[in-house]
Amino acid sequence: MSDCLHCDINELVEKQLEREGADLADLAARVAESLADLILLAPAADQSKLMADALSNLGQAFLEKSGAIEADESSPRH
């Protein structure tokens, strides 16, 4: 494991994709389930805001990485 959780997660995902018969939709569903588990660790009163923040970050990261918008220099993505 490195100091970069994002890099560690991507490495695990890439290893799964290298397996014969890898299913991208199934893998995305499993990652989403892990995110749901993480959100459920928060106090109940904070879960809806945390889910909204996670979805907002997903949308922002997708738009930036797809080139649809310029990367926000204040966001810690790589």
N, C-alpha and C positions, 0 to 999 in steps of 0.2 A: 504494500500500500504506500502511496506517495502522500505528499501534503496537499494534493489537489483532488478533492472528491470527484469533481467533474471528470477529470482524466481517468480516475480509477473506475468510475461507472462506465465511461465510454470503452475502456479496455475490456471490461466484463461483457458489455454488449457486443463488441466486435468478436470476441471469442465465441459467443453464442451464434453469431451470424456465420461464422466459419464452419459450423456444423452442417453436415448434409441434411437437406430438408428444412433448413432454418426458415421460419415463418415470421416475416417482419411485422405483420399485424399482431400476431400472438406475442411477440417480444414487446411491442409497444404497449399492449394491454398489461403485460406483467410489470413493466416500468410504471405504468399508471397506477396499478394496484399498490406498488411499493410507495408511491407518492401519497396515496390515500392512507396507507398505514402510518406514514410519517405525520400527516395532518391530524390523524386521530390521536397522536401522542400529545398534542396541544390541549390545554384546558378547553372544555366544551364551549365556553364563551368566546374563545379565540379562533375556533376552527373555521367558521365561515369566512372571516377576514383572511386567514392563512390560505384557504383554498382560492379565494379571489386573487390574492397576491401571486400565488403559484400560477394560476391561469394567465394572469397579466404578464408575468415573466416569461411564460411559455410563448405567448403571442409575440412579445417583443423580441425574444431570442430567435424565433422562427423568421420574423420579418428581417432582422439584421443579417442572419446567416444565409438567407435566401437571396439577399441583395435587394430586396424590395424597398428597404429604407437604409439610410446611413446608420452605422453603429453609433450608439450613444456613448460618448467618451467616458461618461461617469459610471457606466455599467461595467462590472468586473468580468466580462466574458472574454474568452479566447477561442 
